[in-house]
Amino acid sequence: MTPDSSILIAGAGTFGLSTSYHLAKAGYKNITVLEKSPTIPSHLSAGNDLNKILRAEYEDAFYTELALQAMREWKDNGLFAPHYHETGYLLCTSAAAPEKSKRTLAKSLSSVSSHPAFQGGEGQGGHKIICPINTRDDIRAVAPALDGPMQGWTGYLNRFAGYAHAADALRAMHAACCALGGVTFRLGDGVTALVYSNGDDAQPKGVCIGARTASGAVHTADVVVLALGAALGTVLGGPHGVGRHVAARAWSVGHVQLSEDEASRLRRIPVTYARDLGFFFEPDARTRLLKVCPAGAGYTNFVSGEEGREEETAPVSVSVPPEDSGWIPARDEAMIRRLLRETLPALADRPIVDKKLCWCADTADTDYIIDFVPGKGRVVVVSGDSGHAFKMLPVVGNWVKDVLEKGRQDIPRWRWKEGQDAGGDVSWRVGESIDIKDVKETVRG
Ligand SMILES: Cc1cc2nc3c(=O)[nH]c(=O)nc-3n(C[C@H](O)[C@H](O)[C@H](O)COP(=O)(O)OP(=O)(O)OC[C@H]3O[C@@H](n4cnc5c(N)ncnc54)[C@H](O)[C@@H]3O)c2cc1C
């Protein structure tokens, strides 16, 4: 690749914006981003949210190191720091938690408690960075505003963690790309298909030479980067596509509207996550919405894949986001209320507003995919976020740039995946994933 190579990026969400930013920063001058939504952040982006958790604990040291790289950017880089809120991260299990949740919490704790980045130093206010939680009083000592019973809750508080105002961070990254130059954003015209050489042009037959959008426009480029998040299967479905290896999977999101008084009482609460019940954040400063998400193993939406049609092979089913995500399963609303009853009982019976399903792209091993697609020439997939990649916004685009420049992925776990179906037994998820068509009762609002 040279700075003049033409690069087409499909999707301007978390991965797409980070990729555009790092390429533009490195001097690439011919980048076109095709985004289905007419605005950035996109209403379809999993990252377009009030907040996302930023923390470095993982069961896997590989991701702990990467998250620490990202955390340093969130803290110290002027582009990201205004959107990072270091409120701390209170990770617990409730008394009724299954053994699986307790095990995963113990692994999270050991990834940070033995790590030099969390040793010795003192967090905000001269406190230890990692603080064990064994009783309700321990929780009240670090988060006095949490006044529910929280009976049997145990875990820890990590002070080197918190959340990002996610939508604002995406906005900032988009503005940074525009300021750097070299990036053209084409909004409101989504990619519908890849375009392959028929052998008449300079390229061998079957090599990807660009993408077609809903308006019928064809954009050609030296390389195409698919950063479509959960929608990857809509463009790369079928037998030679993502099949069931990358599945769109969704979790519920709800909010409680707070008064000024209520919001100010909850100012600076840590991100509070009961592994078996769900999590919530400090109320948003502008809207006074308290975001709450229930725990669970998520929902798929399997449909028949499209890409195989011409080849007379049976369509392969792929999971893609549905058109309408403005509802949540009733059982998730019940879990949100259970979590609030445990922590903030005065809010437990309040209306849950702005409900939605938030879709990400899941893989079987929950590893990302940043790789060329075998057999398609110069198509790179940046996907498989598996619900844990917003925190990587400052750094992920650099890893994509690396792959584009080398022409290969050297990290085996981020290579193109084939084999296992996405979303088997993931250690940190509780319950079983089901398809949205099997959800019996739903609630809107
Ligand atoms: C409920 C939930 C909670 C989460 N919480 C956290 C958290 O606390 N911390 C964390 O680090 N991560 C979290 N994540 C994960 C994080 O949001 C994702 O990892 C990240 O947003 C994935 O980025 P992406 O670019 O792959 O997808 P997205 O951000 O979804 O971007 C995909 C983009 O593609 C666009 N697009 C779709 N179809 C087309 C098309 N046909 N043509 C062109 N453009 C198209 C979309 O509009 C969108 O802009 C959470 C995810 C979910 C679902």
The ligand as a Gaussian input file, in Angstrom:
#p B3LYP/6-31G(d) Opt

LIG

0 1
 C      -25.487000      -4.118000      24.748000
 C      -24.038000      -3.878000      24.460000
 C      -23.215000      -3.331000      25.443000
 C      -21.867000      -3.115000      25.180000
 N      -21.103000      -2.592000      26.154000
 C      -19.779000      -2.394000      25.938000
 C      -18.963000      -1.861000      26.968000
 O      -19.466000      -1.532000      28.047000
 N      -17.633000      -1.685000      26.716000
 C      -17.084000      -2.029000      25.509000
 O      -15.866000      -1.885000      25.357000
 N      -17.841000      -2.527000      24.508000
 C      -19.179000      -2.712000      24.690000
 N      -19.964000      -3.201000      23.693000
 C      -19.349000      -3.546000      22.416000
 C      -19.141000      -2.372000      21.458000
 O      -20.281000      -1.581000      21.344000
 C      -18.787000      -2.988000      20.116000
 O      -17.707000      -3.876000      20.336000
 C      -18.377000      -1.992000      19.062000
 O      -19.295000      -0.928000      18.971000
 C      -18.281000      -2.720000      17.723000
 O      -17.859000      -1.845000      16.730000
 P      -18.140000      -2.133000      15.188000
 O      -17.523000      -1.018000      14.451000
 O      -17.777000      -3.520000      14.868000
 O      -19.726000      -2.064000      15.042000
 P      -20.681000      -0.759000      15.102000
 O      -20.162000       0.250000      16.065000
 O      -22.033000      -1.310000      15.318000
 O      -20.545000      -0.159000      13.653000
 C      -21.075000      -0.740000      12.505000
 C      -21.355000       0.379000      11.522000
 O      -21.736000      -0.179000      10.255000
 C      -22.798000       0.604000       9.751000
 N      -23.526000      -0.194000       8.747000
 C      -24.377000      -1.227000       8.975000
 N      -24.790000      -1.734000       7.799000
 C      -24.177000      -1.019000       6.836000
 C      -24.159000      -1.102000       5.414000
 N      -24.875000      -2.019000       4.760000
 N      -23.397000      -0.223000       4.727000
 C      -22.654000       0.720000       5.368000
 N      -22.644000       0.843000       6.714000
 C      -23.371000      -0.033000       7.436000
 C      -23.620000       0.968000      10.945000
 O      -24.503000       2.038000      10.710000
 C      -22.513000       1.287000      11.952000
 O      -22.132000       2.639000      11.880000
 C      -21.319000      -3.440000      23.917000
 C      -22.138000      -3.996000      22.925000
 C      -23.478000      -4.220000      23.179000
 C      -24.309000      -4.843000      22.105000

